[in-house]
Amino acid sequence: MQLKQYEAAIAPLSAAIALKRDWWVAYRNLAQSELAVGRREKAIDVYQRGMQTTGNAPILLMDLATLQEAAGRPEEAIRLYEAWVGRSGGSQMARNNLAMLLVTHRSTDTQSLDRALELAQPLKNATQAAYVDTYGWVRYTRGEYGEAVEALTRALTLIPGTPL
C-alpha cells in the first residue's frame, strides 16, 4: 500500500485477515485498497465483514459511514451511527458525527433536528472546536441563531485562525 500498488496489496491483506480475523487494521487496509482500484461496493463489503468480525471496531464504522455518505447513501451512515450510539451511548465523536449527518441530510425533519440537538447538547462545552462547531450548526439549522452564534464564536476561539 505504501508503494501505491493497491491491486498487489489485496492478496496479502486477505491472507492477513485469514490469519487474524479480528485485526481491524487488515480490514481497513483491504477496504482502502479496494477503493483505490475502483471497487467501492467491494470495499463496503470488506468494511461490513470487518465490523462483524471485530465487534464493530469504531474506525471501520467511521470509514464505512463516510463511504456510504459519499456514495449517496446517507441513511446508511445514519443507521451505522445510531447503532453505535445505541450500543454504548456513543463517544463524543459518534454523537458529533451523527448530529452532523442529521442536520446535513434531514434538515427539514423536526424529529431529526430534535435528535441532533439531543446528541449535540453534551458537546456544547467540549474543548474540541469541531464538537462545539457541530453544536453551533445544530442550533443554526434549528433556527436558534443566538445560541448558534455563541457556540460558533466559541469554536473559533478554541482554534483561532483556522478555516473552521
GROMACS elastic network, one bead per residue, 0.5 to 0.9 nm:
[ bonds ]
;  ai    aj funct       b0    kb
    1     5     6  0.56081   500
    1     6     6  0.54958   500
    1     7     6  0.88133   500
    1     8     6  0.82666   500
    1     9     6  0.59960   500
    1    29     6  0.79036   500
    1    33     6  0.72397   500
    2     5     6  0.75185   500
    2     6     6  0.87043   500
    3     6     6  0.80783   500
    4     7     6  0.86795   500
    4     9     6  0.86981   500
    4    33     6  0.87534   500
    4    36     6  0.86685   500
    5     8     6  0.54741   500
    5     9     6  0.63262   500
    5    33     6  0.85110   500
    6    10     6  0.66164   500
    6    30     6  0.86990   500
    6    32     6  0.83621   500
    6    34     6  0.73710   500
    6    35     6  0.89237   500
    6    36     6  0.64903   500
    6    37     6  0.66720   500
    7    10     6  0.55631   500
    7    11     6  0.80794   500
    7    33     6  0.68271   500
    7    34     6  0.75988   500
    7    36     6  0.83604   500
    7    37     6  0.66580   500
    8    11     6  0.66237   500
    8    12     6  0.78694   500
    8    33     6  0.89970   500
    9    12     6  0.57283   500
    9    13     6  0.61413   500
    9    14     6  0.86207   500
    9    29     6  0.86611   500
    9    30     6  0.75904   500
    9    33     6  0.69788   500
   10    13     6  0.52297   500
   10    14     6  0.60732   500
   10    15     6  0.86171   500
   10    29     6  0.86313   500
   10    30     6  0.59762   500
   10    31     6  0.88892   500
   10    33     6  0.65930   500
   10    34     6  0.74708   500
   11    14     6  0.50943   500
   11    15     6  0.61946   500
   11    16     6  0.86578   500
   11    30     6  0.88639   500
   12    16     6  0.61357   500
   12    17     6  0.86867   500
   13    17     6  0.63266   500
   13    18     6  0.86800   500
   13    26     6  0.57923   500
   13    27     6  0.76468   500
   13    29     6  0.72308   500
   13    30     6  0.57788   500
   14    17     6  0.51284   500
   14    18     6  0.63334   500
   14    19     6  0.87823   500
   14    26     6  0.76564   500
   14    27     6  0.81889   500
   14    30     6  0.70972   500
   15    19     6  0.63034   500
   15    20     6  0.86846   500
   16    19     6  0.50986   500
   16    20     6  0.60874   500
   16    21     6  0.78102   500
   16    23     6  0.84675   500
   16    26     6  0.64270   500
   16    27     6  0.89324   500
   17    20     6  0.51079   500
   17    22     6  0.75865   500
   17    23     6  0.69925   500
   17    24     6  0.86948   500
   17    26     6  0.60160   500
   17    27     6  0.69494   500
   18    21     6  0.57168   500
   20    23     6  0.57745   500
   20    26     6  0.86478   500
   21    24     6  0.81668   500
   21    26     6  0.86836   500
   21    27     6  0.88104   500
   21    50     6  0.81926   500
   21    53     6  0.66365   500
   21    54     6  0.76100   500
   22    25     6  0.89935   500
   22    26     6  0.89176   500
   22    27     6  0.89045   500
   22    50     6  0.76168   500
   22    53     6  0.56964   500
   22    55     6  0.81980   500
   23    26     6  0.60053   500
   23    27     6  0.71803   500
   23    50     6  0.82895   500
   23    53     6  0.86000   500
   23    54     6  0.68333   500
   24    27     6  0.52361   500
   24    28     6  0.62067   500
   24    29     6  0.86812   500
   24    50     6  0.64115   500
   24    51     6  0.79809   500
   24    53     6  0.85395   500
   24    54     6  0.63176   500
   24    57     6  0.66803   500
   24    59     6  0.81626   500
   24    60     6  0.72145   500
   25    28     6  0.51297   500
   25    29     6  0.61374   500
   25    30     6  0.84890   500
   25    60     6  0.87864   500
   26    29     6  0.51737   500
   26    30     6  0.59746   500
   26    31     6  0.84773   500
   26    50     6  0.86911   500
   27    30     6  0.51030   500
   27    31     6  0.60475   500
   27    32     6  0.85235   500
   27    46     6  0.63217   500
   27    47     6  0.64761   500
   27    49     6  0.81060   500
   27    50     6  0.55403   500
   27    51     6  0.87163   500
   27    60     6  0.79473   500
   28    31     6  0.51618   500
   28    32     6  0.61371   500
   28    33     6  0.85632   500
   28    43     6  0.88790   500
   28    46     6  0.79117   500
   28    47     6  0.68241   500
   28    50     6  0.78303   500
   28    59     6  0.81704   500
   28    60     6  0.64277   500
   28    63     6  0.81825   500
   29    32     6  0.50489   500
   29    33     6  0.60736   500
   29    34     6  0.85864   500
   30    33     6  0.50400   500
   30    34     6  0.62021   500
   30    35     6  0.86161   500
   30    43     6  0.74985   500
   30    46     6  0.71769   500
   30    47     6  0.87161   500
   31    34     6  0.50623   500
   31    35     6  0.62061   500
   31    36     6  0.86119   500
   31    39     6  0.89483   500
   31    40     6  0.84046   500
   31    42     6  0.74337   500
   31    44     6  0.71316   500
   31    45     6  0.81586   500
   31    46     6  0.55609   500
   31    47     6  0.62859   500
   32    36     6  0.60964   500
   32    37     6  0.87960   500
   32    43     6  0.68193   500
   33    37     6  0.64703   500
   33    38     6  0.87502   500
   33    39     6  0.87068   500
   33    43     6  0.79281   500
   34    37     6  0.53855   500
   34    38     6  0.64177   500
   34    39     6  0.51836   500
   34    40     6  0.67191   500
   34    41     6  0.86835   500
   34    42     6  0.64528   500
   34    43     6  0.52933   500
   34    46     6  0.86793   500
   35    38     6  0.50364   500
   35    39     6  0.51994   500
   35    40     6  0.51725   500
   35    41     6  0.84525   500
   35    42     6  0.78677   500
   35    43     6  0.58188   500
   35    44     6  0.88523   500
   36    39     6  0.74668   500
   36    40     6  0.85587   500
   37    40     6  0.85691   500
   38    41     6  0.89419   500
   39    42     6  0.53537   500
   39    43     6  0.62915   500
   39    44     6  0.88200   500
   40    44     6  0.62228   500
   40    45     6  0.86733   500
   40    67     6  0.82732   500
   40    71     6  0.85099   500
   41    45     6  0.62574   500
   41    46     6  0.86736   500
   42    45     6  0.50188   500
   42    46     6  0.62497   500
   42    47     6  0.87171   500
   43    46     6  0.50177   500
   43    47     6  0.62299   500
   43    48     6  0.85976   500
   43    64     6  0.85970   500
   43    67     6  0.88880   500
   44    47     6  0.51523   500
   44    48     6  0.61810   500
   44    49     6  0.86473   500
   44    64     6  0.65133   500
   44    67     6  0.75555   500
   44    68     6  0.79185   500
   45    48     6  0.50752   500
   45    49     6  0.61313   500
   45    50     6  0.84479   500
   46    49     6  0.51498   500
   46    50     6  0.59996   500
   46    51     6  0.85515   500
   47    51     6  0.61071   500
   47    52     6  0.86702   500
   47    60     6  0.60092   500
   47    61     6  0.75278   500
   47    63     6  0.78856   500
   47    64     6  0.60855   500
   48    51     6  0.51331   500
   48    52     6  0.63165   500
   48    53     6  0.86538   500
   48    56     6  0.87668   500
   48    60     6  0.81484   500
   48    61     6  0.82715   500
   48    64     6  0.76646   500
   49    52     6  0.51693   500
   49    53     6  0.61289   500
   49    54     6  0.84927   500
   50    53     6  0.51210   500
   50    54     6  0.58274   500
   50    55     6  0.81874   500
   50    56     6  0.75047   500
   50    57     6  0.78476   500
   50    60     6  0.71284   500
   51    54     6  0.52928   500
   51    55     6  0.57711   500
   51    57     6  0.58463   500
   51    58     6  0.83480   500
   51    60     6  0.63226   500
   51    61     6  0.68424   500
   52    55     6  0.56052   500
   52    56     6  0.60560   500
   52    57     6  0.87249   500
   53    56     6  0.75209   500
   53    57     6  0.88914   500
   54    57     6  0.57547   500
   55    58     6  0.89760   500
   56    59     6  0.84728   500
   56    60     6  0.70997   500
   56    61     6  0.65207   500
   56    84     6  0.82972   500
   57    60     6  0.54746   500
   57    61     6  0.63975   500
   57    62     6  0.88679   500
   58    62     6  0.61053   500
   58    63     6  0.85383   500
   58    84     6  0.83301   500
   58    94     6  0.87908   500
   59    62     6  0.51614   500
   59    63     6  0.61252   500
   59    64     6  0.84947   500
   60    63     6  0.51403   500
   60    64     6  0.59888   500
   60    65     6  0.84548   500
   61    64     6  0.51155   500
   61    65     6  0.60125   500
   61    66     6  0.85340   500
   61    77     6  0.88268   500
   61    80     6  0.69129   500
   61    81     6  0.78422   500
   61    84     6  0.84583   500
   62    65     6  0.50984   500
   62    66     6  0.61235   500
   62    67     6  0.85242   500
   62    77     6  0.85441   500
   62    80     6  0.84599   500
   62    81     6  0.81501   500
   62    94     6  0.83828   500
   62    97     6  0.87584   500
   63    66     6  0.51498   500
   63    67     6  0.61333   500
   63    68     6  0.86071   500
   64    68     6  0.60360   500
   64    69     6  0.85429   500
   64    77     6  0.74692   500
   64    80     6  0.84086   500
   65    68     6  0.50596   500
   65    69     6  0.61461   500
   65    70     6  0.85602   500
   65    73     6  0.89224   500
   65    74     6  0.78557   500
   65    76     6  0.70431   500
   65    78     6  0.75510   500
   65    79     6  0.87394   500
   65    80     6  0.65601   500
   65    81     6  0.76331   500
   66    69     6  0.51902   500
   66    70     6  0.61562   500
   66    71     6  0.85714   500
   66    74     6  0.86082   500
   66    77     6  0.69252   500
   67    70     6  0.50736   500
   67    71     6  0.60951   500
   67    72     6  0.87791   500
   67    73     6  0.85735   500
   67    77     6  0.82015   500
   68    72     6  0.65008   500
   68    73     6  0.50749   500
   68    74     6  0.61706   500
   68    75     6  0.83163   500
   68    76     6  0.62856   500
   68    77     6  0.57553   500
   69    72     6  0.52308   500
   69    75     6  0.78032   500
   69    76     6  0.74935   500
   69    77     6  0.59497   500
   69    78     6  0.87555   500
   69   101     6  0.87087   500
   70    73     6  0.71979   500
   70    74     6  0.78007   500
   71    74     6  0.80293   500
   72    75     6  0.87305   500
   73    76     6  0.55881   500
   73    77     6  0.68945   500
   74    78     6  0.61451   500
   74    79     6  0.85392   500
   74   101     6  0.73119   500
   74   105     6  0.69681   500
   75    79     6  0.60752   500
   75    80     6  0.86338   500
   75   101     6  0.87600   500
   75   105     6  0.82695   500
   76    80     6  0.62567   500
   76    81     6  0.87787   500
   77    80     6  0.51612   500
   77    81     6  0.64033   500
   77    82     6  0.86108   500
   77    98     6  0.82673   500
   77   101     6  0.77961   500
   78    81     6  0.52624   500
   78    82     6  0.60094   500
   78    83     6  0.85544   500
   78    97     6  0.88716   500
   78    98     6  0.62176   500
   78   101     6  0.64960   500
   78   102     6  0.73107   500
   79    82     6  0.50916   500
   79    83     6  0.61717   500
   79    84     6  0.86853   500
   80    83     6  0.52694   500
   80    84     6  0.63873   500
   80    85     6  0.88111   500
   80    98     6  0.89156   500
   81    85     6  0.60918   500
   81    86     6  0.83092   500
   81    90     6  0.83824   500
   81    94     6  0.62758   500
   81    95     6  0.78302   500
   81    97     6  0.75868   500
   81    98     6  0.57159   500
   82    85     6  0.51534   500
   82    86     6  0.58657   500
   82    87     6  0.85330   500
   82    90     6  0.87140   500
   82    94     6  0.85374   500
   82    95     6  0.87184   500
   82    98     6  0.70866   500
   83    87     6  0.61096   500
   83    88     6  0.88818   500
   83    90     6  0.89460   500
   84    87     6  0.52416   500
   84    88     6  0.66269   500
   84    89     6  0.75088   500
   84    90     6  0.58635   500
   84    91     6  0.86457   500
   84    94     6  0.71252   500
   85    88     6  0.56306   500
   85    91     6  0.74058   500
   85    94     6  0.65453   500
   85    95     6  0.68176   500
   85    98     6  0.85978   500
   86    89     6  0.56324   500
   86    90     6  0.69868   500
   87    90     6  0.71626   500
   88    91     6  0.78884   500
   89    94     6  0.88668   500
   89    95     6  0.83402   500
   90    93     6  0.76372   500
   90    94     6  0.54136   500
   90    95     6  0.60664   500
   91    94     6  0.51224   500
   91    95     6  0.62724   500
   91    96     6  0.84345   500
   92    95     6  0.51405   500
   92    96     6  0.59056   500
   92    97     6  0.85032   500
   92   119     6  0.88588   500
   92   120     6  0.87463   500
   92   122     6  0.81914   500
   92   123     6  0.71800   500
   92   126     6  0.89846   500
   92   131     6  0.78477   500
   93    97     6  0.60232   500
   93    98     6  0.84562   500
   93   131     6  0.79016   500
   94    97     6  0.52436   500
   94    98     6  0.60433   500
   94    99     6  0.84487   500
   95    98     6  0.52501   500
   95    99     6  0.60302   500
   95   100     6  0.86140   500
   95   116     6  0.84810   500
   95   119     6  0.53317   500
   95   120     6  0.66141   500
   95   122     6  0.89172   500
   95   123     6  0.84280   500
   96    99     6  0.52393   500
   96   100     6  0.62857   500
   96   101     6  0.87169   500
   96   116     6  0.87554   500
   96   119     6  0.70718   500
   96   120     6  0.63049   500
   96   123     6  0.75113   500
   96   130     6  0.83958   500
   96   131     6  0.60855   500
   96   134     6  0.64754   500
   96   135     6  0.81087   500
   97   100     6  0.51713   500
   97   101     6  0.62011   500
   97   102     6  0.86634   500
   97   131     6  0.89605   500
   97   134     6  0.83980   500
   98   101     6  0.50670   500
   98   102     6  0.61900   500
   98   103     6  0.87515   500
   98   116     6  0.73708   500
   98   119     6  0.76694   500
   98   120     6  0.89707   500
   99   102     6  0.51496   500
   99   103     6  0.63219   500
   99   104     6  0.85255   500
   99   112     6  0.87786   500
   99   113     6  0.83276   500
   99   115     6  0.75247   500
   99   117     6  0.72905   500
   99   118     6  0.85254   500
   99   119     6  0.60043   500
   99   120     6  0.62523   500
   99   134     6  0.72925   500
   99   135     6  0.82808   500
   99   138     6  0.73300   500
  100   103     6  0.52436   500
  100   104     6  0.59120   500
  100   105     6  0.84053   500
  100   116     6  0.74484   500
  100   120     6  0.88775   500
  100   134     6  0.63588   500
  100   135     6  0.88073   500
  100   137     6  0.79217   500
  100   138     6  0.74703   500
  101   104     6  0.50985   500
  101   105     6  0.58598   500
  101   106     6  0.77222   500
  101   116     6  0.86139   500
  102   105     6  0.54242   500
  102   106     6  0.51551   500
  102   107     6  0.67664   500
  102   109     6  0.89409   500
  102   112     6  0.60352   500
  102   113     6  0.68185   500
  102   115     6  0.79991   500
  102   116     6  0.61236   500
  102   138     6  0.88730   500
  103   106     6  0.55510   500
  103   108     6  0.83997   500
  103   109     6  0.89018   500
  103   112     6  0.74997   500
  103   113     6  0.63518   500
  103   116     6  0.67962   500
  103   137     6  0.77656   500
  103   138     6  0.62975   500
  103   141     6  0.66011   500
  103   142     6  0.86663   500
  104   107     6  0.59366   500
  104   141     6  0.88150   500
  105   108     6  0.85124   500
  106   109     6  0.54693   500
  106   110     6  0.84779   500
  106   112     6  0.63057   500
  106   113     6  0.74633   500
  107   110     6  0.77332   500
  107   112     6  0.74557   500
  107   113     6  0.66281   500
  107   141     6  0.66893   500
  107   142     6  0.81172   500
  108   112     6  0.82367   500
  108   113     6  0.78796   500
  108   141     6  0.88503   500
  109   112     6  0.53779   500
  109   113     6  0.63037   500
  109   114     6  0.87378   500
  110   113     6  0.50346   500
  110   114     6  0.61283   500
  110   115     6  0.85818   500
  110   142     6  0.83758   500
  111   114     6  0.50817   500
  111   115     6  0.62393   500
  111   116     6  0.86243   500
  112   116     6  0.60594   500
  112   117     6  0.86166   500
  113   117     6  0.62313   500
  113   118     6  0.86105   500
  113   138     6  0.73047   500
  113   139     6  0.89842   500
  113   141     6  0.77966   500
  113   142     6  0.66469   500
  114   117     6  0.51450   500
  114   118     6  0.62625   500
  114   119     6  0.87079   500
  114   142     6  0.84864   500
  115   119     6  0.62184   500
  115   120     6  0.85543   500
  116   119     6  0.51073   500
  116   120     6  0.60003   500
  116   121     6  0.84278   500
  116   135     6  0.86820   500
  116   138     6  0.65349   500
  117   121     6  0.56937   500
  117   135     6  0.74347   500
  117   138     6  0.62133   500
  117   139     6  0.73890   500
  117   142     6  0.87263   500
  118   121     6  0.55434   500
  118   122     6  0.79541   500
  119   122     6  0.69270   500
  119   123     6  0.79142   500
  119   135     6  0.87922   500
  120   123     6  0.51297   500
  120   124     6  0.68039   500
  120   131     6  0.79003   500
  120   132     6  0.83990   500
  120   134     6  0.69496   500
  120   135     6  0.51428   500
  120   136     6  0.88163   500
  120   138     6  0.73281   500
  121   124     6  0.55113   500
  121   125     6  0.85218   500
  121   135     6  0.66825   500
  122   125     6  0.69462   500
  122   126     6  0.75508   500
  122   135     6  0.86190   500
  123   126     6  0.50259   500
  123   127     6  0.85958   500
  123   128     6  0.87245   500
  123   131     6  0.55827   500
  123   132     6  0.58178   500
  123   133     6  0.88974   500
  123   134     6  0.78608   500
  123   135     6  0.62386   500
  124   127     6  0.89763   500
  124   131     6  0.74000   500
  124   132     6  0.53528   500
  124   133     6  0.85710   500
  124   134     6  0.85731   500
  124   135     6  0.57563   500
  124   136     6  0.79681   500
  124   151     6  0.70997   500
  125   128     6  0.88186   500
  125   131     6  0.86848   500
  125   132     6  0.68636   500
  125   151     6  0.88569   500
  126   129     6  0.74896   500
  126   130     6  0.89623   500
  126   131     6  0.64299   500
  126   132     6  0.61357   500
  127   130     6  0.89089   500
  127   131     6  0.78975   500
  127   132     6  0.76738   500
  127   155     6  0.87040   500
  127   158     6  0.72349   500
  128   131     6  0.56126   500
  128   132     6  0.66388   500
  128   133     6  0.87264   500
  128   155     6  0.78049   500
  128   158     6  0.71412   500
  128   159     6  0.85985   500
  129   132     6  0.51494   500
  129   133     6  0.59351   500
  129   134     6  0.85912   500
  129   152     6  0.87557   500
  129   154     6  0.78731   500
  129   156     6  0.70311   500
  129   157     6  0.81989   500
  129   158     6  0.55719   500
  129   159     6  0.65118   500
  129   164     6  0.82627   500
  130   134     6  0.62267   500
  130   135     6  0.87590   500
  130   155     6  0.70889   500
  130   164     6  0.79044   500
  131   134     6  0.50698   500
  131   135     6  0.64152   500
  131   136     6  0.86840   500
  131   155     6  0.81178   500
  132   135     6  0.50504   500
  132   136     6  0.62379   500
  132   137     6  0.86982   500
  132   151     6  0.61183   500
  132   152     6  0.69426   500
  132   154     6  0.73462   500
  132   155     6  0.54453   500
  133   137     6  0.61795   500
  133   138     6  0.86150   500
  133   148     6  0.87512   500
  133   151     6  0.66192   500
  133   152     6  0.54664   500
  133   153     6  0.86962   500
  133   154     6  0.82792   500
  133   155     6  0.55308   500
  133   156     6  0.83263   500
  133   164     6  0.79995   500
  134   137     6  0.50288   500
  134   138     6  0.61374   500
  134   139     6  0.85975   500
  134   151     6  0.87684   500
  134   152     6  0.85143   500
  135   138     6  0.51672   500
  135   139     6  0.63432   500
  135   140     6  0.86453   500
  135   148     6  0.76010   500
  135   151     6  0.67952   500
  135   152     6  0.81357   500
  136   139     6  0.51317   500
  136   140     6  0.60934   500
  136   141     6  0.86152   500
  136   145     6  0.87002   500
  136   147     6  0.69749   500
  136   149     6  0.69404   500
  136   150     6  0.75777   500
  136   152     6  0.52249   500
  136   153     6  0.87598   500
  136   155     6  0.83669   500
  137   141     6  0.59617   500
  137   142     6  0.84237   500
  137   148     6  0.64553   500
  137   151     6  0.84900   500
  137   152     6  0.77183   500
  138   141     6  0.51911   500
  138   142     6  0.62465   500
  138   143     6  0.87471   500
  138   144     6  0.85713   500
  138   148     6  0.76507   500
  139   142     6  0.51199   500
  139   143     6  0.63831   500
  139   144     6  0.50242   500
  139   145     6  0.66332   500
  139   146     6  0.84626   500
  139   147     6  0.62407   500
  139   149     6  0.87648   500
  139   151     6  0.85654   500
  140   143     6  0.50757   500
  140   144     6  0.54230   500
  140   145     6  0.53453   500
  140   146     6  0.84524   500
  140   147     6  0.77277   500
  140   148     6  0.50558   500
  140   149     6  0.79792   500
  141   144     6  0.74166   500
  141   145     6  0.85269   500
  141   148     6  0.87094   500
  142   145     6  0.81749   500
  143   146     6  0.88677   500
  143   148     6  0.84391   500
  144   147     6  0.57963   500
  144   148     6  0.61902   500
  144   149     6  0.88672   500
  145   149     6  0.60133   500
  145   150     6  0.84759   500
  146   149     6  0.53351   500
  146   150     6  0.63087   500
  146   151     6  0.87391   500
  147   150     6  0.51376   500
  147   151     6  0.61841   500
  147   152     6  0.85359   500
  148   151     6  0.52214   500
  148   152     6  0.59503   500
  148   153     6  0.83298   500
  149   152     6  0.51432   500
  149   153     6  0.58405   500
  149   154     6  0.83969   500
  150   153     6  0.52789   500
  150   154     6  0.62417   500
  150   155     6  0.87339   500
  151   154     6  0.50526   500
  151   155     6  0.61698   500
  151   156     6  0.87297   500
  152   156     6  0.63494   500
  152   157     6  0.87991   500
  153   156     6  0.51581   500
  153   157     6  0.64784   500
  153   158     6  0.89380   500
  154   157     6  0.50758   500
  154   158     6  0.64494   500
  155   158     6  0.52372   500
  155   159     6  0.68777   500
  155   160     6  0.84523   500
  155   164     6  0.79867   500
  156   159     6  0.54514   500
  156   160     6  0.53436   500
  156   161     6  0.75947   500
  156   162     6  0.76380   500
  156   164     6  0.69167   500
  157   160     6  0.52147   500
  157   161     6  0.86902   500
  159   162     6  0.62142   500
  159   164     6  0.81195   500
  160   163     6  0.89314   500
  160   164     6  0.87498   500
  161   164     6  0.82055   500
